[in-house]
Amino acid sequence: MKKTGLSVKTLKRSSVVALFLALVFLFLTVRIFLIQFLDFERYQKKVVDQLTTESPVAAARGEILDSEGRVLATNRTVYRVSVFPSVIAGADEAVADRIASGLSSLYEGLTEEKMREHLSHHRELIRTVVKETDTEHARATLQFIGDNGFAEMIAVEAINDRYYPYESLAAQVLGFTGSEGQGLYGLELQYNKELSGIPGSYITARDSTGNKLPNSYEAYVPAVDGGTLHTTIDAYVQAVLESELEKTMIESGAKNRVCGIVMNVKSGAVLAMATAPTFDLNDPFSLNEYAEKELQALGVRPGTDEYTKSKNALLLESWSNKAVTEIYMPGSTFKALTCSAVLEEGAVTNLEEQFFCSGALAVADRLIHCHKVGGHGSLTFTEGLQNSCNPVMMTISARIGTTCFYNYVKSFGMLEKTGIDLPGEGNSIFHAESNFTALDLATASFGQNFKVSVLQMITAISAIANGG
């Protein structure tokens, strides 16, 4: 009986062990299946990543041209210096010392202490120590590499740097790029994807210690350069506009910059667009002379948070394309739209029709004044526009009424963005159609109590100039 009991007990234990082993085997079988079939690509990528180093090859950023083919934005070659810490760590300690002292002696601001900090990252395959340098320094570095046999430890790479031949011309329109070549403002931002192109890469196989394997294990994926952007800007017209805006700013004593647009009234093409004062596209993070004086006048101490905050605010202001992003009260310039609407509707059929301006006109419960306090007296419709007479505008706009006037405002594009291919376009602020009163009509007829952008305004004026 004892033997029988022991056999049953042993059998039960064996069954449990067998079941456990079967479950383990089943688990392993499922894992192998998942790894081999479902997760094969993921694990293959991990293996490849461990065995290879992928070095990016930058695509040349596309140029920006004016309407005549003049180059407004292009690239120039600068050089980047990098070291291979993991390779250097496997060499003699004296090698690291020579590299640290040698490179630091070639570049101002790159101290031996900084170099040693770079080299202390032993597990990193590559580390940039000089982001941008000129041809002379690059040649000196290559000479240092050749003289000491450091070709596997230091690399000098030619890279593209954004360059603007005309420096500040059309600065707010073109915008500029960041340290990694990405568009930050203006057309550089708007068309960043098209200008950037597609980067390529060098894929190099290395062993576990980071040493490069034979060339047969290398692969090269060429970069696709960015496209060329042809603009409607005419560099000559742009230069003339900027010169005139600079004079206007000085003569008027404008506190919040000045801006202007030159537009082809038939096509709507922008031939020139500028804001003064401007800034140097090749050095966008330095203040222009006007902003620098304004910063100094604030009396804040350099290096403080307040100083940094004030400087950044002035930089953002100088970069802003005022003609597109900001809105203003158009005032008398809007009177051309009012006259166009009443002529189109036949509310005025005779340009010599007589009106009388006493200096003010009662509308609803308000007395609205003309800019000429004593009034213009008797004048024709044409003279009313020439003299920018508010009572004449209020009188003729009342003839077509609120609904008709509002429809013309809408048709002239005053209630929506133009859709220009520049970032940050501002939109107008106008009365809601549901509560547009006779009083609103009166003030709107001479451009008061609403705001539009300069771009919206010149687009509407162009519609008048080209016959609609």
Buried (B, 14 or more C-beta within 10 A) or exposed (E): EEEEEEEEEEEEEEEEEEEEEEEEEEEEEEEEEEEEEEEEEEEEEEEEEEBBBEBEBBBBBBBBBBBEEBBBBBBEEBBBBBBBBBBBBBBEEEBBBBBBEBBBEBBEEBEBEBBBEBBEBEEBBBBEBBEEBEEEBBEBBBEBBEEBEBEBBBBBBEBBBBBBBBEBBBBBBBBBBEEEBEBBBBBBBBBBEEBBBEBBBEBBBBEEEBEBEEEEEEEEBEBEBBBBBEBBBBBBBBBBBBEBBBEBBEEEEBEEBBBBBBBBBEEBBBBBBBBBBBBBBBEBEEBBEBBEEBBEEEEBEEEEEEBEEBBEEBBEBBBBBBBBBBBBEBEBBBBBBBBBBBBBBEBBEEEEEEBBBEBBBEBEEEEBBBEBEEBBEEBBBBBBBEBBBBBBBBBBBBEBEBEBBBEBBEBBBBBEBBEBEBBEBBBBEBBEEEEBEEBBBBBBBBBBBBBBBBBBBBBBBBBBEEEE
